[in-house]
Amino acid sequence: MSDVVAALLLALAAENAELREELASAQDMLVETAIDAGNMHALVKAMRTERDAWQEEAEQLRAQAMRRA
């Protein structure tokens, strides 16, 4: 194997290693983002449930007020 081919293979191997590190980092960020998105989804769902309960309570209170009026 000539020195040029060996140098090329070494350069390719180094670039491949760098790209693998970047890919691993990107995958970690995607997992973290997915976890954050799941947490946000759960929070939004809980807030909507609470909002719906408040709206139902407000409607009941309005209905009671109308019956008393």
N, C-alpha and C positions, 0 to 999 in steps of 0.2 A: 504494500500500500504506500502510495507516495505521500510526501509531507503535505501536499495540497489537499488530498482527499482526507487525510487524518485531521487536518485543521478544519476542513469543512464539517466533518462528522462531529468534531468537538464543539464547533460553533452551533451546529444544529441541536446537539444534546443540551447545551447550555440554554439556548432559546426555548427548547421544549420544557426544560425544568422551570424556567421563568414563567412560561405560559401556564404550566400546571399550577404553580403557586398563585398566579392571578385568578385562575379558574376556581381554585379552592377558596380564595378570598371572596370571590363573587358569589359562590354557592353559600358560604357562611352568611353573607349579607342578605341573600335571598331567604334563607331560613329565618333569620332575625326579623326580616320584613314580614314574612308570613305569620310569624308568632305575634308580632305587633298588630297586624291586620286582624288576626283572630281575636285578640284581646279587645281591639276597638269594636269589632262586630258584636262581641258579647256586651260591651258597655252600651252601645247604641240600642241593642235589643232590650237591655234592662231599663234604659231611659225611656224607651217607647212604652214598655209595660207600665212603668210608673206614671207616665203621661196619661195613658189610657185610664188608669185607676183614678187619677185626679179628675179627668174629664167626666168619668162616670159619677164620682162623688159630687162634682159641681152640678151635674144634671139632676141628681137626686135632691140636692139642696134647693135648686131652682123649682123643682116640682113641688117640694114641700112648701116653699114660700108662696107658690101660686095657689096651692090648696088653702093656705091660711088667709090669703088676701080676699 
